[in-house]
């Protein structure tokens, strides 16, 4: 994983360098060095970062789908309330 990819992933996850370091089990300076290209993650650390990237992408997709469903459900509820009011039915 390239330094700019690590920094971008950390930003997408909403983590500080300290927080990412805690999750990865490394010193915060290690994360800083990764992001500046002074040090490369070990294969195990790179695999863990890759799994974070995949999980973040899946979470975004799920979040988008849930958001769409909530909007649709909200429209359906509003329509039901309007129709109930129009036809005088009490809930």
N, C-alpha and C positions, 0 to 999 in steps of 0.2 A: 504494500500500500504506500503510495507516494505521500510526502509530507503534507501537501495541500489537501489531499483526500482525508487524512487523519484530522486535520483542523476543521474541515468542512463537516465531517461526520460528528465530531464533538459539538460543533455549533448546532447541527440539526437535532442532536440529542438534548441540547440545552444544558450541557455540562460545562463546568469550568475545568481547567487543566487539573486542578486539585481533585475534583470529583471523579474525573475519568481515571486519574492515577489511583484513587482509592478502589474503584471498581476493578481495575486491572491488576492491582496488587503491586504497583511500582511507585517510585518516588515522583512527585510532581515535576521535578526537573527532567525526568526521563520523558514525560509527555512533551514538555517544551522542546527537548532535543529531537524527538520524533518529528514534531511539527516544523522544526527549522532544518531538518535533513541532516542533522549531526549524528544521529543514531537511528538504526532501523529496528523495528520490533522483531523479536524472535519469531520463528515460525508459529509457535503456539500463540503468542500475543497477536500476530497478524491474523491468525484464524479466528481468534476471539473478536478482534475488531471487525473482521468480515461478517461474523455472525451478528454483531450489533447493527451493522449496516443493513443486512437482510431483514432483521427484525424491525428496524425503523421503517424500512420501505413497506413491509407488510402492515405495520401499524398504521401508516399513513393511508394505505389503500382501504383498510378496514374502517378507519375513521371517516374517510370520504363516503364510504358506502353507508355507514350508520347515520352520518349527517344527512344524506339523501333520504334515507328511510324516515328519519325524524321529521324532515320537512314535509314529506309526503303524508305522514301520519298527522302532522299538525294541520295540513290542508284538509284532510278528511274529517278531523274533529271539528274544525271551523265550519265546514260545509254541513256537517250533521247538526251543529248548533243553530246555524242559520235556517236550515230546513225545519228543524223542530220548532223554532220560534215562528216561522212563516205559517206553519200549519197548526199552531196553537197547542202542540203536545207538551205536556209538562214532563220534566225528567224526574 
